[in-house]
Structures are given as C-alpha cells and as structure tokens.
Amino acid sequence: MEIVFSVTQESDGGVVAECLSHDIITQGNNWEELRANVREAVSAYFFDQPKPAAVRLHLVRDELLAGS
C-alpha cells in the first residue's frame, strides 16, 4: 500500500502535508523537517496496523499571474 500526501508551501516558507486517504496532517519549516514529521505521523497513525510500503509527497504549487 502507498499513501499520498499533498504538500503545499506556506507564505512564511514552511510546508504542510495532508494525506489524501487518511486523517494525517503535519508540517515542517523545510523539506527535511517535513519528511521526518511525515514519517513520525504515519508511524503514529498506523501504530497498531501494517504500515504503508511507501509514502509519496506530492508538491502542489498554486501561482496567480496578474493580467497585463
């Protein structure tokens, strides 16, 4: 089983990851911290059941271009 997190960058530079299939949300100040926090959150969520074989972090970028 693979689970997917949608990752968005906050205006303050931090990143937030939200799992698309389970109620897991975490954040970090940078990518390295986010990866560690996702691993910890997934481990805690699945503490009494089989853990996913893979975790995918999918970066979502939202950009607004002003008209000219």
BELKA-V309905 format. One record per pair of residues at least 24 apart in sequence whose C-alpha atoms are under 10 Angstrom apart, sorted by sequence separation. I is the first residue (numbers start at 1). GAP is how many residues later the second one is. If there is no record, write none. Layout:
BEGIN
{{I:GAP} {I:GAP}}
END
This chain:
BEGIN
{{7:24} {7:27} {5:33} {19:36} {19:37} {19:38} {3:39} {18:39} {19:39} {17:40} {18:40} {17:41} {17:42} {16:43} {17:43} {15:44} {3:48} {1:49} {2:49} {3:49} {7:49} {8:49} {1:50} {2:50} {3:50} {4:50} {5:50} {6:50} {7:50} {8:50} {9:50} {1:51} {2:51} {3:51} {4:51} {5:51} {6:51} {7:51} {8:51} {9:51} {1:52} {2:52} {3:52} {4:52} {5:52} {6:52} {7:52} {8:52} {9:52} {1:53} {2:53} {3:53} {4:53} {5:53} {6:53} {7:53} {8:53} {9:53} {1:54} {2:54} {3:54} {4:54} {5:54} {6:54} {7:54} {8:54} {5:55}}
END
